Amino acid sequence: MPKAVRFDTYGGLDVLKVVEVPRPEPGPGQVLVQVKAAGINPGEAKIREGLLAERWPATFPSGQGSDLAGVVAGVGPDVSEFTAGDEVIGFVDTRSSQAGYAVVEAGDLTRKPPAVPWDVAGALKVAGTTAVAMVRAVGASAGDTVVVAGAAGGVGSIAVQLARQAGATVIGLASERNHGWLRDHGVTPVTYGDGVADRIRAAVPGGKVDAFIDTVGGDYVQLALDLGVPASRVDTIVSFDAVEKLGVKAEGGAAVPGAATLAELAQLIADGDLDVPIVAAYPLDQVQEAYRRLAEGHLLGKIVLLP
């Protein structure tokens, strides 16, 4: 029988388990995908821990995961755009991608270009669409200087490249171990921590920061405002309270069309214009270890599960 990640109660890594489940059946407008790769994301860990129970409650037993890439194994009624054997990239809103098979709405899938590796494709949706939305939210364009906090993380590593493609000068806040990767991608790296404001000012041409992307939280929104960035050009995906208090934006992946944006990102990867680093890949049975690695932080890029 196929396997899937499940948890029956909120808690730490120990509540995660991999169990045998019946093979799901696609309904009208749905596609059954045999999953080749499924990304993992910090938000999933927070949901499992119960930290987002008021915003996104879980129903038990709960599955897990949104990102996926795989091969079409079957289609439901009213689906004509995909057939068995098609290689696809997509996502689910049912917390069910970390499994051997997943049922996906046909409109949430796009074809996988042959040049895009499975692990990259499976890790693309959440981080990729979030990065696109954030770069657009701050209006990154030619002549701008944009600071990205968490510049080597899953979202940040894509956002810095998209901001560069938009013509901006990009300052990336990251741990020193990831500075080489940032430089290789045209980003000026700056180490975070005490004195970061002064280091940013020293790194910025003319000392002026035009926009700020925060993927980390903490004091970064206030830092952006202290640097003189207008609230309308600050976007955070962590400090939601700052939206009401300080007037900044909190636009993430939901602000852009999912499948269409995935198709654009996949083509950039296929053309060699976007690099999505994969820090580690784990078999489905090692889901606890994968999330343990995620919790360690300071990652370069994404972690994926390979069912």
C-alpha positions as CSV (number, residue, x, y, z in Angstrom):
1,M,0.0,0.0,0.0
2,P,1.1,3.6,-0.5
3,K,2.6,5.5,2.4
4,A,1.9,9.0,3.7
5,V,3.1,11.3,6.5
6,R,0.6,11.6,9.4
7,F,0.3,13.1,12.8
8,D,-2.6,12.6,15.3
9,T,-1.9,15.5,17.7
10,Y,0.0,18.7,17.9
11,G,3.6,18.3,19.1
12,G,7.3,17.9,18.3
13,L,9.0,15.8,15.8
14,D,8.0,12.6,17.6
15,V,4.3,13.0,16.5
16,L,5.3,12.6,12.9
17,K,4.8,9.1,11.5
18,V,4.7,7.4,8.1
19,V,1.7,5.0,7.7
20,E,0.2,2.9,5.0
21,V,-2.9,4.4,3.4
22,P,-5.3,3.4,0.7
23,R,-4.4,4.8,-2.7
24,P,-6.5,7.9,-3.2
25,E,-9.0,8.3,-6.1
26,P,-9.3,11.5,-8.1
27,G,-12.7,13.2,-8.3
28,P,-14.1,15.5,-10.9
29,G,-11.5,18.0,-12.0
30,Q,-8.8,16.2,-10.1
31,V,-5.5,14.4,-11.0
32,L,-3.9,11.5,-9.1
33,V,-0.1,12.2,-9.0
34,Q,2.5,9.6,-8.0
35,V,4.8,11.9,-6.0
36,K,8.5,11.9,-6.9
37,A,9.5,14.8,-4.6
38,A,7.7,16.9,-2.0
39,G,9.2,20.0,-0.4
40,I,9.1,20.8,3.3
41,N,8.5,24.3,4.7
42,P,8.8,26.1,8.1
43,G,5.1,26.8,8.1
44,E,4.3,23.1,8.1
45,A,6.4,22.6,11.3
46,K,4.6,25.5,13.0
47,I,1.2,24.0,12.0
48,R,2.3,20.6,13.4
49,E,3.5,22.2,16.6
50,G,0.1,24.0,17.0
51,L,1.7,27.4,16.8
52,L,-0.7,28.4,14.1
53,A,-3.8,26.6,15.4
54,E,-5.9,29.8,15.5
55,R,-5.0,30.8,11.9
56,W,-4.7,27.3,10.3
57,P,-6.1,24.6,12.6
58,A,-5.4,20.9,11.9
59,T,-8.0,18.2,11.7
60,F,-6.7,14.9,13.0
61,P,-5.4,12.6,11.7
62,S,-3.6,15.2,9.7
63,G,-1.4,14.8,6.6
64,Q,1.3,17.2,5.7
65,G,2.8,19.1,2.8
66,S,1.9,21.4,-0.1
67,D,4.7,21.3,-2.7
68,L,5.0,18.3,-5.0
69,A,6.3,17.0,-8.3
70,G,5.5,13.7,-9.9
71,V,4.0,11.6,-12.6
72,V,0.3,11.6,-13.4
73,A,-1.1,8.2,-12.4
74,G,-4.8,8.9,-13.3
75,V,-7.3,11.6,-13.9
76,G,-10.9,12.1,-12.7
77,P,-13.9,13.1,-14.8
78,D,-13.7,16.4,-16.7
79,V,-9.9,16.4,-16.9
80,S,-8.6,16.7,-20.4
81,E,-5.3,18.6,-20.1
82,F,-3.4,15.8,-18.4
83,T,-3.0,12.1,-19.0
84,A,-1.3,9.2,-17.3
85,G,2.5,9.5,-17.6
86,D,2.7,13.3,-17.7
87,E,5.4,14.8,-15.6
88,V,4.0,17.6,-13.5
89,I,4.8,20.2,-10.8
90,G,2.0,21.4,-8.5
91,F,0.6,21.9,-5.0
92,V,-2.3,20.9,-2.8
93,D,-4.2,22.9,-0.2
94,T,-5.2,19.7,1.6
95,R,-1.9,19.0,3.5
96,S,-1.3,15.8,1.6
97,S,1.8,16.1,-0.6
98,Q,4.2,14.3,1.6
99,A,2.9,10.9,0.5
100,G,3.4,8.3,-2.3
101,Y,0.3,9.5,-4.1
102,A,-1.6,12.8,-3.9
103,V,-4.9,14.0,-5.4
104,V,-4.4,17.5,-6.9
105,E,-6.8,19.9,-8.5
106,A,-6.0,20.0,-12.3
107,G,-5.8,23.8,-12.1
108,D,-3.0,23.5,-9.5
109,L,-0.6,21.6,-11.8
110,T,1.8,22.6,-14.6
111,R,4.0,20.4,-16.8
112,K,7.5,19.8,-15.6
113,P,10.2,20.8,-18.2
114,P,12.6,17.8,-18.7
115,A,15.6,20.0,-17.7
116,V,14.1,20.6,-14.2
117,P,15.3,18.0,-11.7
118,W,12.7,16.2,-9.6
119,D,14.0,17.5,-6.2
120,V,14.0,21.1,-7.4
121,A,10.5,20.7,-8.9
122,G,9.1,19.2,-5.7
123,A,10.4,22.0,-3.6
124,L,9.3,24.9,-5.8
125,K,5.8,26.0,-5.1
126,V,5.7,27.5,-1.6
127,A,9.2,29.1,-1.7
128,G,9.0,30.1,-5.4
129,T,5.6,31.8,-5.4
130,T,6.3,33.5,-2.1
131,A,9.6,34.9,-3.5
132,V,7.8,36.2,-6.6
133,A,5.1,37.8,-4.5
134,M,7.5,39.5,-2.2
135,V,9.7,40.9,-5.0
136,R,6.6,42.3,-6.7
137,A,5.2,43.6,-3.4
138,V,8.3,45.8,-2.8
139,G,8.4,47.0,-6.4
140,A,12.0,45.9,-7.0
141,S,13.3,47.5,-10.2
142,A,16.3,49.0,-11.9
143,G,18.1,51.5,-9.8
144,D,16.8,50.2,-6.5
145,T,18.8,48.8,-3.6
146,V,16.9,45.9,-2.0
147,V,17.8,44.2,1.3
148,V,16.7,40.5,1.8
149,A,16.8,39.1,5.3
150,G,17.3,35.3,5.2
151,A,18.9,35.7,1.8
152,A,20.1,32.1,1.6
153,G,16.9,30.4,2.8
154,G,14.3,28.7,0.7
155,V,12.4,31.9,-0.1
156,G,15.3,34.3,0.2
157,S,17.6,32.4,-2.2
158,I,15.0,32.7,-5.0
159,A,14.0,36.3,-4.1
160,V,17.5,37.6,-4.4
161,Q,17.8,36.2,-7.9
162,L,14.4,37.6,-9.0
163,A,15.3,41.0,-7.6
164,R,18.6,40.9,-9.4
165,Q,16.7,40.0,-12.6
166,A,14.4,43.0,-12.1
167,G,17.6,45.2,-12.2
168,A,18.0,45.9,-8.5
169,T,21.2,45.9,-6.5
170,V,20.6,43.3,-3.8
171,I,22.1,43.1,-0.3
172,G,21.6,39.6,1.3
173,L,21.7,39.1,5.0
174,A,22.9,35.6,5.7
175,S,25.4,33.6,7.8
176,E,29.0,33.7,6.6
177,R,29.0,30.1,5.4
178,N,26.5,31.2,2.6
179,H,28.2,34.3,1.5
180,G,30.1,32.6,-1.4
181,W,26.8,31.4,-2.9
182,L,25.3,34.9,-2.7
183,R,28.4,36.5,-4.3
184,D,28.2,33.9,-7.1
185,H,24.7,35.0,-7.8
186,G,25.4,38.8,-7.9
187,V,24.3,39.5,-4.4
188,T,26.4,41.6,-1.8
189,P,26.4,39.5,1.4
190,V,26.1,41.0,4.8
191,T,26.4,39.1,8.1
192,Y,23.4,39.5,10.4
193,G,23.6,40.2,14.1
194,D,24.7,43.1,16.2
195,G,25.7,46.1,14.1
196,V,23.9,44.9,11.0
197,A,22.4,48.3,10.3
198,D,25.9,49.8,10.0
199,R,27.1,47.0,7.8
200,I,24.2,47.4,5.5
201,R,24.8,51.2,5.2
202,A,28.5,50.5,4.5
203,A,27.5,48.0,1.7
204,V,24.9,50.1,0.0
205,P,25.9,52.5,-2.8
206,G,25.1,56.0,-1.4
207,G,23.8,54.5,1.8
208,K,20.2,54.4,0.7
209,V,18.0,51.3,0.9
210,D,14.8,51.5,-1.2
211,A,13.1,48.2,-0.3
212,F,13.3,45.4,2.2
213,I,12.2,41.8,2.1
214,D,11.9,40.0,5.5
215,T,11.7,36.2,5.5
216,V,13.0,35.9,9.1
217,G,10.9,38.0,11.5
218,G,12.2,39.4,14.8
219,D,13.3,43.0,14.5
220,Y,13.9,43.1,10.7
221,V,10.8,45.2,9.9
222,Q,11.8,47.8,12.4
223,L,15.4,47.7,11.0
224,A,14.0,48.4,7.5
225,L,12.1,51.4,8.8
226,D,15.1,52.6,10.7
227,L,17.1,52.4,7.4
228,G,14.6,54.8,5.9
229,V,12.7,52.3,3.8
230,P,9.1,53.4,3.3
231,A,6.5,51.1,4.9
232,S,4.9,50.5,1.5
233,R,8.2,48.9,0.3
234,V,8.7,46.6,3.2
235,D,7.2,43.1,2.9
236,T,7.3,40.4,5.6
237,I,6.0,36.8,5.7
238,V,6.7,36.4,9.4
239,S,5.9,39.5,11.4
240,F,2.2,39.8,10.7
241,D,1.6,42.1,13.6
242,A,3.7,44.7,11.9
243,V,1.2,45.1,9.1
244,E,-1.4,46.8,11.4
245,K,1.1,48.4,13.7
246,L,3.6,49.8,11.2
247,G,1.8,49.7,7.9
248,V,4.1,47.3,6.1
249,K,3.0,44.6,3.7
250,A,2.6,40.9,4.3
251,E,2.2,39.5,0.8
252,G,3.2,35.9,0.2
253,G,2.5,33.1,-2.3
254,A,-1.3,33.6,-2.1
255,A,-0.9,36.9,-3.8
256,V,0.2,35.4,-7.2
257,P,-1.5,32.7,-9.3
258,G,-0.1,29.3,-8.3
259,A,0.2,27.1,-11.4
260,A,1.0,30.0,-13.8
261,T,3.7,31.3,-11.5
262,L,5.1,27.7,-11.1
263,A,5.3,27.4,-14.9
264,E,7.2,30.7,-15.2
265,L,9.7,29.6,-12.4
266,A,10.1,26.2,-13.9
267,Q,11.0,27.7,-17.3
268,L,13.5,30.0,-15.7
269,I,15.2,27.0,-14.1
270,A,15.1,25.0,-17.3
271,D,16.7,28.0,-19.1
272,G,19.5,28.2,-16.5
273,D,18.3,31.6,-15.3
274,L,17.2,30.5,-11.8
275,D,19.1,28.3,-9.3
276,V,17.1,26.6,-6.6
277,P,19.7,25.0,-4.2
278,I,18.7,21.7,-2.5
279,V,20.5,21.3,0.8
280,A,19.3,17.7,1.5
281,A,16.9,15.1,0.3
282,Y,15.4,12.4,2.5
283,P,13.3,9.3,1.9
284,L,9.7,9.6,3.2
285,D,10.4,7.3,6.1
286,Q,13.0,9.9,7.4
287,V,10.5,12.7,7.7
288,Q,11.4,13.4,11.3
289,E,15.1,13.7,10.3
290,A,14.2,16.1,7.5
291,Y,12.3,18.4,9.8
292,R,15.0,18.2,12.4
293,R,17.5,19.4,9.8
294,L,15.0,22.2,8.9
295,A,14.8,23.3,12.5
296,E,18.6,23.7,12.7
297,G,18.3,26.7,10.4
298,H,21.1,28.5,8.4
299,L,20.2,26.4,5.4
300,L,21.1,27.1,1.8
301,G,17.9,26.6,-0.1
302,K,15.5,23.7,0.4
303,I,15.0,20.3,1.9
304,V,12.9,17.7,0.1
305,L,11.3,14.3,0.7
306,L,11.6,11.6,-1.9
307,P,8.6,9.2,-1.5
